[in-house]
Amino acid sequence: MKSLSSDEVVAVRGVLTDTHPVDFYALGVAGAIDRLTLPLRERGVVVHLETPHHGMEVDRKSATLLYRAAQELLSNVHKFAGASAVTVRLGCVSHPAAGHEVQLKVSDNGAGFDIEAATHGRHSGMGLRLMRLVLETVGGHVTIDSSTAGTCVTVTLPLD
């Protein structure tokens, strides 16, 4: 696996930004997402990366969507959460009716936020809205749970 260096991903105004193109072939989806956590780790945030289905096959389009979703979610943790710990879980789930899906779950122990205001109000950011719209367009879905104890966002995409 390609080594991770801190100059590949930087936080500009809290937004995690790539300085090099993402190479899913060399890094895999999990490695590319792990690379996004570098600015959080540099800040002292404890990051747990869980990949129980390491080596699962994800097409490039789905890999890109998962990566961009992780970029948005981890940027939000960086900018707003004030979290001391983040868990990123990437795995495969099976449902009798839905078939196989790939799931990205980002959980933090930060301050939480008002989901309605963040996703529907006039003064809300566009990141979560756009992420949800794009994922739903391709048959995926997003669930958000947030409280003063932290936030958990789950992104699910069909594999079949």
Helices and strands as residue ranges (DSSP letters): E 9-12, E 15-18, H 24-36, H 38-42, E 46-50, H 60-76, I 77-81, E 85-95, E 99-108, H 115-120, H 127-137, E 141-147, E 150-158
